[in-house]
Structure formats: structure tokens, C-alpha cells
């Protein structure tokens, strides 16, 4: 699980379905079983608190936004100071795609001088050679907290997939894609095929892992 402390009142984490199952939950529990969904959420928040140096004390209403991806779930949790908030955790646990929650997070981003969130589909590319991937991770500098990534193998080829942070500026996304395509090519087959039949060999900061274990020749 990858955790990011956005600010004093907001925290974000990404967890794969594989990690969810390791914790004793089924992915369907999150959407179909309210009780199990709440159990999962609070167990994760306890884990988040243990891993954070500054305790993310959960007092009062919580704003929760959930993004479901093919390989996992991203959850954004913000503490609200409005005790009369109709969208608190008590009334709408795991409220998915709630427009009021999205508006709240949009305004929070504006207050912090950040850009308006954009919606962007995950990007899937193909590396002709593993050396191209190694060069990409060493030669291109990026803020690796701005996205989640996965590395697949399928029929002897390497495929790299990026899930962009929903708050990331569109121009920054374009810049990241442009640099990526200097070392790779768009996947020649549908991403869903690779996700279904490929094998994940790295996740959670693939670039960092590749830099750690491989050097440029």
C-alpha cells in the first residue's frame, strides 16, 4: 500500500486488489457489503496511522472519495470541520463519486494554489528492450508521487502502465507522456488484454525499483 499525506487534513492511499485480498477482504466486499466495506476502511486507517509519523486523528465528519482502477483502489480522506456536514462518514461510508465530495476537494486544491483536477485514462506503453526501460528510469527525472505505475510481461514483451494522480495538471501529464514516449511506444494491443493475460512483475514505484536493481550499460 502506498500512502501520501497531502496536508494536515487530507491523506491519500493506493492499495492493489491483491493487497486487499491478503488482508482478508474480497474486492466485491468494498462495493456490495456495507459492513465489510466499513471494516476494511477502518482497518486501513489504523494501518495508515501506524505508518505516519504524525497521527491522522479521525475526529468529526470525514469526506471520502474512492477511485476504482483495474488493479486497485485509490482513497482520498479529508477531515471536515463542519459537524453538520450531510456527507460525513456516519451517513455515507465509502460514498463513491459523490459530486459534493469532488467539489470540496476541488476547492481545497484551489485554496492551496493547485490546479483543477482532470480525468485521465491510464497510459500503457511497450518497451522494445528492457534496456530502454532502464535508461528511462535513470535519465528522466519525475516526481514519482504524481502517479502509480505497474510493469507487466506478456508474450516476452515488457509493458508499462501509469495511473495519474487525479489532481495533476493536464500540461504536466502531457509532459510526462512525451518523455515516456521518447523511450517507448504506445501498446499495440488493448490495455485490458495485457491486464487480463499479462503478469505484473513490479508495482508501487516501478521507476524507483528499476533504478535500484539495474544500472545503465
C-alpha positions in Angstrom: 0.0 0.0 0.0 1.3 3.4 -0.9 0.4 6.4 1.4 0.7 10.1 0.7 0.0 12.8 3.3 -1.5 15.6 1.2 -1.8 18.1 4.0 -2.8 18.3 7.7 -6.4 17.4 6.9 -6.1 15.1 3.9 -4.5 11.8 3.3 -4.4 9.5 0.2 -3.5 5.9 -0.3 -3.5 3.4 -3.1 -3.9 -0.3 -2.5 -4.0 -3.1 -5.0 -6.7 -5.8 -5.1 -4.0 -8.3 -4.3 -3.1 -6.5 -1.1 -6.8 -6.2 -0.3 -7.2 -10.0 -0.5 -4.1 -10.5 1.6 -5.9 -8.5 4.4 -8.8 -11.0 4.3 -11.2 -9.0 2.2 -12.7 -9.7 -1.2 -12.8 -6.8 -3.8 -16.6 -7.2 -4.0 -16.9 -6.6 -0.3 -15.9 -2.9 -0.9 -18.9 -2.2 -3.1 -21.5 -4.8 -2.2 -21.2 -5.3 1.5 -21.5 -2.2 3.6 -20.4 -3.7 6.9 -17.3 -5.4 5.3 -16.6 -2.2 3.4 -16.5 -0.2 6.7 -14.4 -2.9 8.4 -11.9 -2.6 5.5 -11.8 1.2 5.7 -11.2 1.4 9.4 -8.6 -1.4 9.3 -6.7 0.5 6.6 -7.0 3.8 8.5 -5.5 2.1 11.6 -2.6 0.9 9.4 -2.2 4.4 7.9 -2.0 5.9 11.4 0.7 3.4 12.5 2.8 4.2 9.4 2.5 8.0 9.6 4.9 10.0 11.9 2.1 12.5 12.6 -1.1 10.7 13.7 -4.0 11.3 11.3 -6.6 11.7 14.1 -10.1 10.9 12.8 -12.4 13.2 14.7 -15.7 14.5 13.4 -17.1 14.0 9.8 -14.9 12.7 7.1 -15.0 13.3 3.4 -14.1 10.2 1.4 -13.5 9.9 -2.3 -12.8 6.5 -3.9 -11.3 5.9 -7.3 -11.5 2.3 -8.5 -8.9 1.2 -11.1 -8.3 -2.1 -12.8 -5.6 -3.1 -10.4 -6.5 -1.4 -7.2 -8.3 1.4 -5.3 -7.2 4.9 -4.5 -8.9 6.5 -1.5 -8.7 10.2 -0.5 -9.8 11.0 3.0 -10.3 14.6 4.3 -11.3 15.7 7.7 -14.2 18.2 7.7 -14.7 20.8 10.3 -18.4 21.2 9.6 -20.1 18.9 12.2 -23.4 19.3 10.3 -21.9 18.0 7.1 -24.5 15.8 5.4 -21.8 13.8 3.7 -20.0 12.6 6.8 -18.6 9.1 7.2 -21.5 8.2 9.5 -24.1 8.8 6.8 -22.4 7.9 3.6 -19.5 5.5 4.2 -17.4 4.8 1.1 -19.5 7.3 -0.9 -18.2 6.8 -4.4 -18.1 9.7 -7.0 -20.1 11.9 -4.7 -20.3 15.3 -6.5 -20.2 17.3 -3.3 -17.1 15.5 -2.2 -15.4 16.2 -5.5 -16.4 19.9 -5.2 -14.9 20.0 -1.7 -11.6 18.6 -2.9 -11.6 20.9 -6.0 -12.0 23.9 -3.7 -9.3 22.6 -1.4 -6.9 22.3 -4.3 -7.6 25.8 -5.5 -7.0 27.2 -1.9 -3.6 25.6 -2.0 -2.8 27.1 -5.3 -3.0 23.8 -7.1 -4.6 23.2 -10.5 -8.1 22.0 -11.1 -8.3 18.1 -11.2 -8.5 16.4 -14.6 -9.7 13.0 -15.6 -7.1 10.9 -17.5 -7.2 7.3 -18.5 -4.2 5.2 -17.6 -1.4 5.1 -20.1 0.0 1.8 -21.4 3.3 1.7 -23.4 5.6 -1.0 -24.7 9.4 -1.1 -24.3 11.2 -2.8 -27.2 14.1 -3.7 -24.9 14.5 -3.8 -21.1 17.5 -1.5 -21.6 15.1 1.2 -22.8 13.2 1.0 -19.6 16.4 1.1 -17.5 17.5 4.2 -19.4 14.1 5.9 -19.0 14.2 5.4 -15.2 17.8 6.8 -14.9 17.7 9.6 -17.5 14.3 11.1 -16.9 13.6 13.0 -13.6 10.0 12.9 -12.5 8.0 13.5 -9.3 7.1 9.8 -8.7 4.4 10.7 -6.2 2.3 12.1 -9.0 1.2 8.7 -10.3 1.1 4.9 -9.7 2.7 2.5 -12.1 2.8 -1.2 -13.0 5.2 -3.2 -15.1 3.8 -6.3 -17.0 5.3 -9.0 -19.1 3.2 -10.5 -21.9 4.4 -12.9 -24.5 8.0 -12.0 -23.9 7.5 -8.2 -24.0 7.5 -5.5 -21.4 4.5 -3.2 -20.8 4.5 -0.2 -18.5 1.2 1.3 -17.2 0.7 4.7 -15.4 -2.3 5.8 -13.3 -2.1 9.6 -13.0 -3.0 11.5 -9.8 -6.4 12.9 -10.3 -5.2 16.4 -9.3 -2.3 16.5 -11.7 -2.3 19.4 -14.2 -3.1 18.4 -17.8 0.1 20.0 -19.2 2.2 18.1 -16.7 0.5 14.8 -17.8 1.4 15.7 -21.4 5.0 16.4 -20.4 5.3 13.0 -18.6 3.8 11.2 -21.6 6.1 12.9 -24.0 9.2 12.0 -22.1 8.0 8.4 -21.7 7.4 8.0 -25.4 11.0 9.0 -26.1 11.9 5.6 -24.8 8.8 3.5 -25.6 5.9 3.2 -28.0 2.1 3.0 -27.3 1.0 -0.5 -26.6 0.0 -2.3 -29.8 -2.7 -4.3 -28.1 -5.5 -3.2 -25.8 -4.6 -2.5 -22.2 -7.4 -4.8 -20.9 -5.7 -7.7 -22.7 -2.4 -7.0 -21.0 -4.2 -6.6 -17.7 -6.1 -9.8 -18.1 -3.4 -12.1 -19.6 -0.1 -10.4 -18.7 1.9 -10.8 -15.5 2.7 -8.0 -13.1 6.4 -8.2 -12.2 6.7 -4.8 -10.5 4.3 -2.3 -8.8 4.5 0.6 -6.4 7.1 3.0 -7.8 8.4 0.8 -10.7 10.9 3.5 -11.7 12.5 3.6 -8.3 12.7 -0.2 -8.2 14.3 -0.4 -11.6 16.9 2.3 -10.7 17.7 0.4 -7.6 18.3 -3.0 -9.2 19.6 -2.1 -12.7 22.3 0.2 -13.9 22.6 1.8 -17.3 25.1 -0.1 -19.5 
